[in-house]
Amino acid sequence: MSNFDQNFESTRLGMLAQQYPEIVKIKGKIIFNAEEDEDRLSGTSWRLEEDKFNQITDSDFKLRIIELLDNFIQYRGQHNELPKKEGIIRFCDGLLDIEWLPDGSIKL
């Protein structure tokens, strides 16, 4: 039996949203995938409604969200929780949300 915490991701995303309230007001999404043979983040693709990428990078939000994604992928791998390799983080109106997608769904 797995000890996978269903609130692990949403709790951490909520904490990050509280730390960067101005950034998560921007409408955007981060498409991500993991290494095929390892539970580690491989790549991301950012889509933003506004031209705020420099603000995101300068604030350390980008670094923090990438670290979280890598942690989520590793956590899912440790608990054999599927899906665990691909997904989308959406942000808007002060919220961060994650959607996991089946392997092979995303091409970066």
N, C-alpha and C positions, 0 to 999 in steps of 0.2 A: 504494500500500500504506500502510495506517495504522500509526502508531506507538503505538496505544492500548495502555496498560499495564493488563493484566487485574488486576493487584494494587494499582493506584492507590487504589481505594476501600477495599478491605479493610485495607490497611496503615494508612491514615489513621484508619479507624474503630477499629482496634486500638490505635493511639496515644491516641486520645481516651478509649477505655475505660480505659486505664491511668492517665490523668490524673484520671478521675472514678469510681473504683472503687465508691464507695458508691451513686452514682446508677444505674449500670448493673446493680446488683443488683436494682433495682426492675423489676417486669415491666411493660412498656409498649410502645407503638409510636407512631411519628410517620408520618402519612400526608401525602404532599406532592405538589405539582404545580408545573409551570413555566408561564411565560407562553406563550401559544399561538404568538406571532410572534417570540419572543426566547428565547435559552437562558439564562434567569434564573429563580430561584425565585419563585413567585407566592404560594403559601400553604401552610400546614401545619395539621394537626389532630392534637392530642395525645390519646392514650388511655392512662391509667395505671391499674394495678391498685390502687395505694395513692394516697392524697391527698398527693402529694409535689411538686406543681407549684411551690409557692413555693420549696422546697429546690432544685429544678432551676433556676429563674430566678435565685435568689440566688447560685448557685454559678458562674454564667457558662456552664454546660453548654448551656443553651438557645441562647445567642448563638453558641457554638462549633459546635454541630451545624447550625444554620441557615447559618452561613458555609460549612461543609463541603458541605452539600447544594447550595448555590449553586455552589460550585467543581466539584462532581461534574457538575452539569447543564451548566456551561460546558465542562468537559473533554470530556464526551461529544459536545457540539455541535461542538467544534473537530475532533474525529476522526470525525464522522458515525457515531457508535456508537449503535445503537438497541437498546432503547428509551431515551429520554433525557428524557421530560417528566413521568413519574409513577412513584411507587413508595411503598414502606413501609420504614421503618427499625424494626427490632425490637430491644429490649434486655431482657436478663434474665440472671441468673446470671453477671454480670460481662462479658457479651459484647454487641457491637453487630453487627447484620447488616442488609444492604440487599437488597431485592428490587425490581427494576425491573419495571413493568407496562406493557402496551400503552397507547398514547394513548387516552383516552376511558374508561378503566377506573374512574377515581376521580371522585367528586363531593364536594367539600369543603363 
